[in-house]
Amino acid sequence: MESIGREALRAPARVAEIELSSLRTAAELDVEGYETLWCLTRNHGLPLAISFWDVRGDRTVAPSAVADQLPAIHEIDTDVDDDPHAPARISAQVNADEDVAVTVAICTHERPDDLRRALTSLAEQHDKNFRTLVVDNAPRSRATAGVVEEVRLSDCDYLIEPQKGLSRARNTALAHITSDHVAWFDDDEMADPDWISRLKQGFRHASRPAAVCGLMLPAELETRAQILFEQYGGFNKGRGLSPEVLTRNSPSVISPLYPLPAIGSGGNMAFRTESLLAAGGFDSDLGAGTRTHGGEETKMFCTLLRSNQTILHWPAAITWHVHRREMDQLRKQFYGYSAGLSAFYASMIRSDPTVVLDIVRLIPHALRDLGLREGGTRLQLLPEDFPKELLDAGRRGLAAGAFSYVAEALRDRFGGWRV
């Protein structure tokens, strides 16, 4: 077993967790047949470190051997709950008496197997006090309804949004939510057993956040495509494992208009319902199911920050995402995420034309961070054999996204006119 960098991950990789508070009795990790190991280390459930290991030729790995090579955790007292060195420092930052009522909203389209797995993970939450709302977006069958009936979550409602588009489905959910808080959860994820309780802790934080954003971590890394997505930064893209209160003036927020490091991910974000309603909901011309492919959550985060509200990066709230397994799916993802980014900027200009100069000022940061030119920060972090076709797909998406947004907006305005 040898420590490696993220860029040296190779498929298949074993995804594993180590809990320091039970390290003495932890079973060895089976790594036979795996090239590398992706490992999350926790203390009393709180994430402390993500590490990567070359395990070629090994049959098992002792959790203690991993922990011993992580110097940052040596001073942690694993016998004390809410250890003062733990990154979340939950006991010092939250008001335990505040009541937090949450609805979990899942927007889905013809993926019954994924939805079944997602709902099952919600049924296994330690905190059972939440409502679930499943929005079936442009269904072609009763498959989604059948899964909802099969899993039988308590306090679960089912709705249909006939018009295709994730933002439309989100807004349909928002119109039916009666709780003060709403958490968004994708159908290709599994919720950590403490996800609900950690989100509630986030809303009890002293910063009184309008939104709480958790971690989206890989559920599996079996294929090269899944490894490549993690090498590119995964969903969290450098935000880290320490809680962070984000405002428009935070040191790590270059601008509310600049979403790097990532403010949050659409599959693990929660809001005060009143904040979403005050913002007018999600832009229906952004998001999966439209020409723009994404960007709706980025615009919402931007809108909250520009209105001087607070967003809490809260790594204790974890979901596990099943990354795309095939290269053609990953190419589409790279294209779609980049298209969603430039579509987000088009949407912002549509909402407030005065942001144009602010956006222009951010171009040097984007060229550096997105790796769209030689020597870019992102390119320097990637392995030498990272497929150029994926980066090219991202560039094409970035170039097309704004035009796609205009086309989507015109289609809406002229009632089905093909653009």
N, C-alpha and C positions, 0 to 999 in steps of 0.2 A: 504494500500500500504506500503510495507516494502522493503528497499534496501537489495539486496542479491548479492552474488558473481556469477561469470560465472558458477561455478560448480553446483550451485543450480537451474539453468534454468530447467524448466520442460515443456513438450509439453501438449497442444498447447501453444505457446508463441506468443504474438502479437508483430510484428515488427513495430516500429513507429519512427517518427522524430519530433524533437522540434526545431523551429527556434527562437532564442532569440530576433532577431530584430522585430519580430511580435508577441511576447509573450502575449502582452496585449489583442490582439484580437483573439488569437488562440482558436479553438474549443476544447472541452474536448475529450480525447481519449476513444473510446469505447473498453472496455476490458472485457465485459460480456462474460462468457464462456471460458475465457483464464486462465491458471494457472499462467503464468509469462509474463513479459513485457521486451522486448529487445528494448532499446531506444538510438538513435543517437541524440545528441544535437549539433546544429550548431549556428554560428553567421554569418550572411550574406553569408550563404552557406558553410562556412568553418567548418570542423568537429572539435569539441572541446572535446567531451566526449562520451563514450559508457557506458551505465549503465544498470543494471538488477534489476527487481523488482518483488516481489511476489504480485500478484493482485487477489488471490483467494478470492471470495466473493465481490469483487468490480464490479460495473457496469461501472463506468467511472473514469478516472484519469485526473486531471487538469495538463496541461503542466507546469504551474507555480509551482505546488507542487513538480514536478520532479526537476525543475531548482533550487528551494530553497534548495534542499538537495545535490547539487553539489557544494561544497565550492570552487573548482578550478575556477569556472566561475563568482564568485561574483564581481570581480574587472573589469569585461569587460564592456566597454561602448557600449551598443547595439545600440546607436543612431549614431555611427560613422562608416562609411564604412572603410574597411581595418584597423580596430582597431589595435593599436600597440601590444596589448596583444594576438591577435588572432594567432594561431599556424602557419599559412602559411606566415604571414608578406609579402604578395605578393608585395605590392607597393615598398618595400625597396629592393627586391631581383631580380626583373625582369626588362628586357629592353622592354618596351611596344612598341617600334618602330620596333622591329625585325619581319620580315615576316616569318611565319611558315606554310608551305604547308604540309598537312597530308592526307594520304590514310589510311582508316580503312579496315583491312583485316579480313574476317571471314572465317574460314575453317570449313566445316560442312559435316556431313554424315547422311543422311536419318532421319533428325529431323525437318520436315517442320513446325510443330507448334511452336517449340522453336525458329526456325529461324525467323518466322513471328513476334514473340514478340520482338526479338532482333532488327530486322530491323525497326520495328515501333518505338522503343526507339531512334534509330538513326535519324529517320525522325522528331522526336520531339526535336532535339538539338537546343539550342538557337543560336549557331554558325553554320550556314549552309555551311560554306566554307570548305568543305572537300570532298574527293572522297571515294567511297566504292567499295571494291572488294570482291566478294563472290567466294570461291573456293569449288566446289562440289567434295568431295573426294570419289572415287570409287562408283559412284552412281549406284543404281539398278533401279531407276525410274526417272521420270521428276519432282518429287515432289519439289525438291529444286529450279529448274528452274522456276516452276510455282509460288512459293512464291516470288521470285525476281521480276517476271513480275507483280504479284498482288500488292505488296507494292509500286512499282514504285518510289524508291528513285531517286532523281536527281543525275546524274553523278555516276551511279552504273554499274559495269561490272561483268559479270559472266564467270567463267572459270571451266573447268573440269580437275582434276588430277586423271587419271584412276587407278594409283597404290595406294593401301591403305597405310595410315600412315600420321599422323598429320604433321610431319616434312617435308615429301614430299610435302604436300599441302602448307605448309608455304613457302617452297622454290619455288614452282610454283608461288605463289603470289609475292614473292620477285623479280622474274624474270620479272614481268609485272608492277612493281611499278616505276613510273616516278617522284614522289614527293620526297622531301628531307627527309621526315619523314614517318614512318609507325607505326600505332597503331594496336595491335592485340586484338581482341574482340571475346569471345566465344559465341556460339549460345544459351547457356543456361543462358545468362545474359541479364540484361537491363541496359542501360547506363543512368546515372544521366543526367538531361537536360543540365548541364554545363560541361559535361565530356570533350568534344572536346576543349572548351575554356580553361579549366584548364590544359589539356595536353599541349596546346600551351604555356600557361604561364610557365609551367615547362621547356620547351625547351628554353625559354627566360631567364631562371635563370642564375645568374652570374657565376655559376660553369660550364656552357657550357656542360651539361651532354650528354653522348652518348646514355643514356636510361633514360626514366622517368617511374616510377612504381607507380600506384595509389592503392587505396583500393578496395578490393572485399568484399562486405558485404552481409549478408543474405537477400534475397528477401522475404523469408517466413520461419517460424519455426513451422510448423504445426504438424510434426511427430517426434517420438522419434529419428529416424535416423538423422534427420536434427539437432535436439538439440545436439546429441552426437558429431556431426562434429564440431559444435560451441564450445562445451565444450573442445574438443581437441585442440582448438586454431583457427579453421576456416582457412582462406587462409593467414592471415597476420602474425599469429604466433609470436606475441610479438613485431613487429616493431614499433607500436605506431601511434599516431595521429599528431605528430610533424614532419615537413619536416626534412630530413636528407640527407646530401651529403655523398655518400658512395664511398670510394676509397679503394685500397688494404691496406692502412695504417689507415683507420678509426678505432676508438676505438671499435665500435660494430662489426667490421668485423674481426673475429678471423683469417680467412684466406680466400682468394678468393675461395679456395676449400671447404669451410665450409658454407653451405647455411642456417644456423640458427644464429640469427633470419632470417626469410625469406628475401631474397633480393627483390623478387617481385613474382607476380603470372602471369602465362601464359595468363590468360584471361584479364589482364588489364596492359599491358606493351606496351611501345612505344619506338622506336629507331630512331636514325639518320640512314637513309638507307645506307649511305656509311660505317658506322660502321659494319652493318650486312654483307655487301658485303665483306669488308676487312677480316672479320672473317670466310668467306667461307660459310655463311648460316648455317642452322641448320643440325645437324647430323641426316641423314635419318634413322639410326638404333636406334634412340631414339624416344620416344613419343607415344601417343595414337595410336592405330591401329597396333602396333608392339608388339613383345613379351615383350618388356621392359616397356611398358605402360606409360612412362613419361621420364623426365629428360632433354628434349631438351632445355627448357628455362634456367634451372640451368646451363647447360654447357655454354650457351651463356653469361649469367651474369658472370660466372667464367672467361671466355675468355676475356671479356671486362676489368674486374678488373685486371687480370694478365698482360694486355697490358697497364696498367696505365691510363685507361679511367675512367670516372666518371659516376656513376649511381645515379639518384636523386629519393629518396623516397618522393613522393608528394601526401599526403593524400587528398588534395583538389579534385583530380580526382577520382571519385567514380563510381563503377559499382555495380549492385545488382545481386547476383548469386542465382539461384534456386538449393539448395542443393539436393542431392539424398534423395528420400522420403522413400525408403524401406531399411531394414536391409541388405538384400543380396547385394543390390547395394553398400551400404556403406562398407561392407566387401571387395568387389572387389576394392573399392576405396582405402582403407587402404593398401591392398596388392599392388595395382598398384603404389601408390605414393612411397612406400618403395622400390619396385622393380626399379622404375625409379631412385631413389637415388643411389643405388649400381651400376646400369647400367651407370649412369653418371660417377662414378669413373672409371669403366672399359673403358668408352669412353675416359676419360682424359688420362689414362695410354696408351691406343692405340695411342693417339695423341702425347703424350710426356712421355715416360717411366720414366723420371727422377722425376716425381711427386710421385712415389711410397713411398719414405721415408716421404714426406710431408703428405701423406694420413695416413700412419701408426701413425704419431705423433698426428693426430686428433682423433684417436680411443677413448681415454679417454673422450674427449669432447662429442663425439657421444653417448657413453654409459650413460653419465650424462644427456644430453639434450633430447635424444629420449626416455628415460625411459626404456631402454632395460635391466636394472637390478634393483633390489629392491632399493628404495631410490633415483631413478632417478628424475631429476627435473620435467619432464613431468608427471610422475606418482603422484608426490606430489600435483600437481595442479588439478588432476582429482577427481571426486566424487568416493566414495567407491564402488558404484554400477556400475561403468563404465565397460562395457562388456569385459571380458578377451578375448573373441573370436576375437574382433577387434584388440587388441594388438598382439594376436597370428598371425592374418593375416598379420599385418605389419612386424612381425619378419620373417615370411615365405617369404614375398616379398623381404625383405632386403637380405636374404640368396640366393634367386634365381636370383636377378636382374643382377648380373655380368655374370652369365652363360647364361641368356636369351640374353644379349647383344652379347655375342660371337656367340650364335646360329643365331641371326638376321644378324650379320655381315657375317657369313659363307653363309647364304642363299643368301644374296646379291652378294657375290663374285662368287658363283658357279651357279648363274642364276636359282634360283627356286629349287635347291636341298633341299629336306626336311631334317631338322636337328632335 
